[in-house]
Amino acid sequence: MKVNELVETLKLDVVTNGENLEKEVDGCYIGDLLSWVMGRADENNVWVTIMSNINIVAVATLTGASCILLCEGVTPEKNVIDKADAQDVVILRSDKTAFELAVMIDGVLK
């Protein structure tokens, strides 16, 4: 599955410029402790988090995450969006909880 298909299927909001929605998605990782995510998230995972500071862009780049999915209505500040656009990192958002999103992602990836 590709990020754009995930966006359409789960009705997610695209926060960044939306230019790189063709990345593959093959799993999901939930985590809010950045150092923990760096050591455990796999490449092509959707990273579900409530963290919205600028460091999420670096973590997504290091892990090769297909996108960052901010849950529970979290919206990043403009400087985070600008950095993500510059680094070609896709940020999505939803009002749903991390658990709800993980169940939905698991359902569409099977």
Secondary structure as GFF3:
##gff-version 3
##sequence-region A 1 110
A	DSSP	alpha_helix	3	10	.	.	.	ID=ss1
A	DSSP	beta_strand	13	14	.	.	.	ID=ss2
A	DSSP	beta_strand	27	30	.	.	.	ID=ss3
A	DSSP	alpha_helix	34	40	.	.	.	ID=ss4
A	DSSP	beta_strand	45	49	.	.	.	ID=ss5
A	DSSP	alpha_helix	55	63	.	.	.	ID=ss6
A	DSSP	beta_strand	67	70	.	.	.	ID=ss7
A	DSSP	alpha_helix	78	87	.	.	.	ID=ss8
A	DSSP	beta_strand	91	93	.	.	.	ID=ss9
A	DSSP	alpha_helix	98	109	.	.	.	ID=ss10
###
